[in-house]
Amino acid sequence: MPQEVVVPFLRAYRAPLAAASLAALAVLGLGGCDSGSDAKSAAATGPSVLVPGKPGEANRTMSAEDAAQQRTEDDSPNSADIAYARMMIEHHAQALEMTGLAPGRVESSKLEKLTERIAAAQGPEIESMRAWLTEHGEDEKGDGHEHASMPGMATEAQLKKLRAAKGKAFDELFLTLMITHHEGAITMATDVKAQGNNIRIEEMADEVVAQQTSEITRMRDMQ
């Protein structure tokens, strides 16, 4: 019996196989009944891949080679990709606001350098996401609904408290808020990797996960 491998990262949104291809596979399958053990042996040489179906549709099984090819054929952005870019622009903007409060308030030189590192990374990332939205004919704001519940965002009351803090009190509050903020960004990036369809967005999400996971480790060491 062929080994079946579940590959969750293959998007349910990838372009479906053409009906003609399905028909051809069906014909080949029928022909295989008459070709004896050679065909059965050939079918068993590689693992099959279980591809999640769209909402309301059954999962599909195809060869690993066909599944890999389908993954690269169509990376048209879906709603998850667009929402991610819009939300992450706003999410990053708050991180820049928080790091911008550090001069004159921060006590630790290590933390000061980290705030500069965060700003240096997230500023260009904002511009990359804006450029991506423009490239795909999307505006930055959208209808605003996707911004309603971004994980990790500091409240206005928390930001007000951060603005008023100095020295050690600033350092402690900044670390608490920014760790939570980074964890929220990682959650968003992980979600779009599962729900999105565009390769560039997936690459940017990978960068967010790698960069901010490293920064969380640094910040926890400072607490």
C-alpha positions as CSV (number, residue, x, y, z in Angstrom):
1,M,0.0,0.0,0.0
2,P,1.4,3.5,-0.9
3,Q,2.6,5.5,2.1
4,E,0.4,8.6,2.6
5,V,2.0,11.8,3.9
6,V,0.0,14.7,5.2
7,V,1.5,18.0,4.2
8,P,-0.3,20.8,6.1
9,F,1.6,23.7,4.5
10,L,0.2,23.0,1.1
11,R,-2.5,25.6,0.8
12,A,-6.1,24.8,0.4
13,Y,-6.2,27.8,-1.9
14,R,-3.8,26.4,-4.6
15,A,-5.3,26.1,-8.0
16,P,-7.3,22.8,-8.4
17,L,-6.2,20.2,-10.9
18,A,-7.9,20.6,-14.2
19,A,-10.8,18.4,-15.0
20,A,-9.0,17.0,-18.0
21,S,-6.1,16.0,-15.8
22,L,-8.4,14.2,-13.4
23,A,-10.0,12.4,-16.3
24,A,-6.6,11.4,-17.6
25,L,-5.7,10.1,-14.1
26,A,-8.9,8.1,-14.0
27,V,-8.2,6.5,-17.4
28,L,-4.7,5.6,-16.3
29,G,-6.0,4.1,-13.2
30,L,-8.4,1.9,-15.1
31,G,-5.6,0.9,-17.4
32,G,-3.5,0.0,-14.5
33,C,-6.0,-2.7,-13.5
34,D,-5.0,-4.6,-16.7
35,S,-1.3,-4.0,-16.6
36,G,-0.5,-6.3,-13.8
37,S,1.9,-6.1,-11.0
38,D,4.3,-3.7,-12.8
39,A,1.8,-0.8,-12.6
40,K,1.0,-1.6,-9.0
41,S,4.7,-1.7,-8.1
42,A,5.2,1.7,-9.9
43,A,2.4,3.2,-7.9
44,A,3.9,2.1,-4.7
45,T,7.3,3.6,-5.3
46,G,6.6,7.0,-3.9
47,P,4.5,8.5,-1.1
48,S,1.1,10.1,-1.8
49,V,0.2,13.6,-0.4
50,L,-3.0,14.5,1.3
51,V,-3.9,18.0,0.2
52,P,-6.5,19.8,2.3
53,G,-9.6,20.8,0.3
54,K,-11.2,24.2,0.3
55,P,-13.9,24.8,3.0
56,G,-16.7,22.4,2.4
57,E,-14.7,20.2,0.1
58,A,-13.0,16.9,0.7
59,N,-9.3,16.5,1.0
60,R,-7.5,15.2,-2.2
61,T,-4.7,12.7,-2.6
62,M,-2.0,13.2,-5.3
63,S,1.6,12.3,-5.9
64,A,4.2,14.3,-4.0
65,E,5.6,15.5,-7.4
66,D,2.2,16.8,-8.6
67,A,1.6,18.5,-5.2
68,A,4.9,20.2,-5.3
69,Q,4.3,21.4,-8.9
70,Q,0.8,22.7,-7.9
71,R,2.3,24.7,-5.1
72,T,4.5,26.7,-7.5
73,E,2.0,27.2,-10.3
74,D,-0.3,29.7,-8.6
75,D,0.7,32.0,-5.7
76,S,-2.0,34.6,-6.3
77,P,-2.7,36.5,-3.1
78,N,-5.8,35.6,-1.2
79,S,-7.6,37.5,1.5
80,A,-5.3,36.1,4.3
81,D,-2.2,37.4,2.5
82,I,-3.7,40.9,2.0
83,A,-5.0,41.1,5.6
84,Y,-1.6,40.1,6.9
85,A,0.2,42.8,5.0
86,R,-2.2,45.5,6.1
87,M,-2.2,44.3,9.8
88,M,1.5,43.9,10.0
89,I,2.1,47.4,8.7
90,E,0.1,48.7,11.6
91,H,1.6,46.2,14.1
92,H,5.1,47.2,13.1
93,A,4.2,50.9,13.3
94,Q,3.3,50.5,17.0
95,A,6.7,48.8,17.5
96,L,8.4,51.8,16.0
97,E,6.4,54.1,18.2
98,M,7.6,52.1,21.3
99,T,11.2,52.0,20.2
100,G,11.0,55.7,19.5
101,L,10.3,56.4,23.2
102,A,13.7,54.8,24.2
103,P,16.0,57.8,23.8
104,G,16.1,59.8,27.0
105,R,14.1,57.1,28.9
106,V,16.0,53.8,28.6
107,E,18.5,52.9,31.2
108,S,20.2,49.7,29.9
109,S,22.7,50.2,27.1
110,K,21.9,46.6,25.9
111,L,18.2,47.4,25.7
112,E,18.9,50.7,23.9
113,K,20.9,48.8,21.2
114,L,18.0,46.3,20.9
115,T,15.5,49.1,20.4
116,E,17.7,50.4,17.6
117,R,17.9,46.9,16.1
118,I,14.1,46.5,16.2
119,A,13.6,49.8,14.5
120,A,16.2,49.1,11.8
121,A,14.5,45.8,10.9
122,Q,10.8,46.8,11.1
123,G,11.0,50.1,9.2
124,P,12.2,48.5,6.0
125,E,9.7,45.6,6.5
126,I,6.8,48.2,6.5
127,E,8.0,49.6,3.2
128,S,8.3,46.1,1.7
129,M,4.7,45.3,2.7
130,R,3.5,48.6,1.4
131,A,5.2,47.9,-1.9
132,W,3.7,44.4,-2.0
133,L,0.2,45.8,-1.5
134,T,0.8,48.4,-4.3
135,E,2.1,45.7,-6.6
136,H,-1.1,43.7,-6.2
137,G,-3.4,46.7,-6.5
138,E,-4.4,46.8,-2.8
139,D,-4.5,49.9,-0.6
140,E,-2.9,49.9,2.8
141,K,-6.0,50.5,5.0
142,G,-8.7,48.3,3.5
143,D,-12.0,48.4,5.3
144,G,-10.4,48.3,8.7
145,H,-12.2,45.1,9.8
146,E,-9.0,43.0,9.8
147,H,-7.3,45.4,12.3
148,A,-9.9,44.9,15.0
149,S,-8.1,42.2,17.0
150,M,-4.4,42.1,16.3
151,P,-2.6,40.0,18.9
152,G,0.1,41.5,21.0
153,M,-0.8,45.2,20.5
154,A,-0.3,47.5,23.5
155,T,-3.3,49.4,24.6
156,E,-3.3,53.2,24.7
157,A,-3.2,53.1,28.5
158,Q,-0.1,51.0,28.4
159,L,1.5,53.3,25.9
160,K,0.7,56.3,28.1
161,K,2.3,54.6,31.0
162,L,5.4,53.8,28.9
163,R,5.7,57.4,27.8
164,A,5.7,58.5,31.4
165,A,8.3,55.9,32.6
166,K,12.0,56.5,32.8
167,G,15.1,54.5,33.8
168,K,14.6,51.0,35.2
169,A,10.8,51.4,35.2
170,F,10.9,52.2,31.5
171,D,13.1,49.2,30.8
172,E,10.9,46.8,32.7
173,L,7.7,48.0,31.1
174,F,9.2,48.1,27.6
175,L,10.4,44.6,27.8
176,T,7.0,43.3,29.0
177,L,5.1,45.1,26.3
178,M,7.6,44.3,23.5
179,I,7.8,40.6,24.3
180,T,4.0,40.4,24.1
181,H,4.1,42.5,20.9
182,H,6.6,40.2,19.3
183,E,4.7,37.1,20.3
184,G,1.6,38.6,18.6
185,A,3.6,39.2,15.4
186,I,4.8,35.6,15.5
187,T,1.2,34.4,15.9
188,M,0.1,36.5,12.9
189,A,3.0,35.2,10.8
190,T,2.3,31.6,11.7
191,D,-1.4,32.0,10.8
192,V,-0.7,33.5,7.4
193,K,1.8,30.7,6.6
194,A,-1.1,28.3,7.2
195,Q,-3.9,30.3,5.5
196,G,-2.2,32.4,2.9
197,N,-1.2,31.6,-0.7
198,N,1.4,34.0,-1.8
199,I,5.1,32.9,-1.7
200,R,6.5,36.4,-1.0
201,I,4.2,36.9,2.0
202,E,5.2,33.5,3.2
203,E,8.9,34.5,2.9
204,M,8.2,37.8,4.8
205,A,6.4,35.8,7.5
206,D,9.3,33.5,7.8
207,E,11.6,36.5,8.3
208,V,9.3,37.9,11.1
209,V,9.3,34.5,12.9
210,A,13.1,34.1,12.8
211,Q,13.9,37.7,13.7
212,Q,11.4,38.2,16.4
213,T,12.0,34.8,18.0
214,S,15.6,35.8,18.4
215,E,14.7,39.2,19.8
216,I,12.3,37.6,22.3
217,T,15.2,35.5,23.6
218,R,17.4,38.6,24.0
219,M,14.6,40.5,25.8
220,R,13.9,37.7,28.2
221,D,17.6,37.5,29.1
222,M,17.3,41.2,30.1
223,Q,14.4,40.8,32.4
